[in-house]
Amino acid sequence: IIVIAVMYIGYAITTLYRDRCAENDYWTEYLETPKSIEKVVLEKGRNATKVHVGTYIENLKEINIKGSNFRASYNIWFKWEGDPELDMKNHFQIYKGTVNKMEVIKEYHDDQIHYQKVRVDVTVTKNFWTKRFPLESHQLRMYVMSNYPVERVSFIGDIAESGSNPNLSITGYDLTRFGSSVTGVTLKGTGDPTIDGDITMSEYMTAIEINRANWGLYVKCFIALVGTVTWVMIALFICSYHHVDPLGMIPAALFGTVTNIMVGANLLPDAMDLGLLEYVNFFGIMIILSVALVVINTNRIRTKDNDTPFASYYGRRLFYVILFFIILGNVLMPLAAYMFQ
């Protein structure tokens, strides 16, 4: 029991901790433009109109992990000099997103300076990483992509002007950081007879990171598991201290644990990653099976070997060993997963 528990808890907390630490690497990686794309944009966009782009996130309306999407409302503005024929407000798209509604806030043109600002309500498809669910954090990225090729329009980021609503919030999450950068994308096989080869377009990426505000959902996912583990520990206690055979109490606890797994699973996509949710549930099943084996052995020693003193000694020692690992595992696993701010 000790060897298996140490190996299992060690594997779980190591995996969860590495995943948590990797969030910083992902954040930095996606804010940097790949060198290959940067080179293509610079070469092709040498004579393009330089359009300054910025965003301001007003609200997060929905985070739908099971449906693999999120919905946000934010402002986008475009500023450029020259080329009065450009119409950026009608020539951009949201990568992997659907614009539910667009409203023109301001538009200004003179001989040289042009400015367009719109408010958009978008739904963006995202495959959420659920390894640390229900104590996870998420990085949400929205890409504003020009419909003009980079030979005509090249984005310059108004990064200093971009930002997010300081009161932005969504139930269950806190906003932890905001970032933006300019990148690009090359599309292959456009099918356009007027274009020779691939087409490259500028993109402006806005990213925010949200983190679980509290442990409420974690408690909801595992409250039944706490009850079943407590139930089997009571069974082991009365077996060891009161010489009662409580083996009939174990099946109900095991059934309750298996049923509890569905609570969290119903909140996630079917193709989910193994993570905190599964680790804690598997750990609960292991505890119940361990208690069942200890109860069986204790009863055998007491009845077949007629050694009641040793049966009590055996049961009591294993009771405290299992209790220690219950506390250890259920403290270390969530602590390894949660991103403290």
C-alpha positions, 0 to 999 in steps of 0.5 A: 500500500505504501509503495503504490500510494507513494508512486501514484501520488508522486506521478500525479503531482509531478504531472500536474505541477509540470502542466501548471509551470508550462503555462508561462512557456505557452504564454511567452511562445504565442506572444512571439512571432515565428521567425519564418512568418516574420521573414515572409511578412517583412519581405512581402509587406515592404511596400504595403500600407501600414495599418495600426491595430489595437483591441480592448476587451470589454467583457467575457460573456461565456466560457463553454468548456464542454462545447469547446468555445468562448464568447467575448465582446471587444473593440477593434480599431484600425488607423492608417495613412494614405490609401483611402480605398482601404475599408478595414472594418469590412475586411477583417475576420476572426480566426476560428471565430464567428462574428455574432454582431458588429457595431461601428463606433467611430469612423474618421477620414481626411486626406491622409489619416483614416480611422475606424473603430468597431465593437464586435461580439464573437464566438471563438472555437477553442479546445480547452486544456483540461488536465488541471480541471477543476482548478485550471487556468485558460489562455484565450486568444483572439486573432484579428486577421486582415482579408487583404494580402500582406502585399497591400496591408501590413499590421502594426500593433498598438500594443501600448494602447490595447488592454482589457476592462479592469472589471472584466470577470466571468463566474468562476474565473479571475483575469490574471494577465493580458497581452497582444502581438502582431503575427501573420498567417500563410494560407495554402491552396486558396483556389483564387485564379488571380493569386499566384501561389500562397497568400500571406496576411497579417494578424493581430493577436490578443491574449488573456489568461483566466484562472479559477477564482476559488475552489468551489467547483473542486468541492462540488466535483468531489464532495460525494467522493469525500463521503464515500471515503469517509464511509469506508474509513468508518468501516475499517475503524469499527472492524479494527476497534470493535471487532465487527465485520463491515464488509457489506458496507464497502460495495455501496461506497464503491458504487458511490465513487464510480457515480461521483466520477460522472459529476465532473465528466459531464462538465468536460468534452468527451475527448478529455485529457487525463488529469486532476479530475481522474487522478483524484477519482482513481485515488478514491477507488484505490483507497476503497479497494485497499480498505476492502483488502484490509477488512478481508485480511483482518476478518480472516486473521480474527476468524480463521487464525483465531488471533484477535489481538493481532487482527486488531493490531493489523487493522489499526496500523493499516487504518492510520497508514491509509488515513495518512495517504488520504490526507497527503494525496488529497492535499498535494494533488490540488495544490500541485494543480492550482495556479496561486496568484 
